Amino acid sequence: MDRTHSPLSQHAHPHALDSLRLYAVLRHWQRNLRTRRQLAQLNAQQLADAGISPAQREQELAKPFWR
């Protein structure tokens, strides 16, 4: 019995690829939310250590989670 798998193709598994793309987008949005929450909690010294100005932080925090 051959245990090798053929790679996913759009024609063979269109729903699987759509599901993977949706999952990737949702994970990206979740990461945006998490990192922006963390950014919001940084104090002035931590921002300076990271090389981020308060204006840059505010600009990033103003973005919607999907961007």
C-alpha positions in Angstrom: 0.0 0.0 0.0 1.4 3.4 -1.0 1.4 5.9 1.9 2.4 9.0 0.0 0.0 11.8 -0.4 -0.4 14.0 -3.4 -0.3 17.7 -2.8 -3.5 19.6 -2.4 -4.7 21.1 -5.7 -7.5 23.6 -6.2 -9.3 21.2 -8.4 -9.2 18.2 -6.1 -9.9 20.0 -2.8 -11.4 23.5 -3.3 -13.2 23.5 0.0 -10.1 22.4 1.9 -8.1 25.3 0.4 -10.9 27.8 1.1 -11.0 26.6 4.7 -7.2 26.9 5.1 -7.3 30.5 3.7 -10.1 31.4 6.0 -8.2 30.0 9.0 -5.0 31.9 8.0 -7.0 35.2 7.8 -8.6 34.6 11.1 -5.3 33.8 12.7 -3.8 37.0 11.2 -6.6 39.1 12.7 -6.2 37.4 16.0 -2.5 38.1 16.0 -3.2 41.8 15.2 -5.6 42.1 18.1 -3.2 40.4 20.5 -0.1 42.4 19.5 -2.0 45.7 19.6 -3.3 44.9 23.1 0.3 44.3 24.1 1.4 47.5 22.5 -1.2 49.5 24.3 0.1 48.2 27.7 3.7 49.3 27.1 5.0 52.3 29.2 7.1 55.1 27.8 10.4 53.4 28.7 9.4 50.2 27.0 8.2 52.1 23.9 11.6 53.9 23.8 13.4 50.6 24.2 11.5 49.2 21.2 12.1 52.3 19.2 8.5 53.2 19.0 7.2 56.7 19.5 4.0 57.4 21.3 2.6 58.8 18.0 3.5 55.6 16.2 1.8 53.6 18.9 -1.4 55.7 18.6 -1.3 55.3 14.8 -1.0 51.5 15.1 -3.7 51.3 17.8 -6.1 53.3 15.6 -6.0 50.7 12.9 -8.9 48.2 12.6 -8.0 44.6 13.5 -8.2 43.4 9.8 -5.4 45.8 8.7 
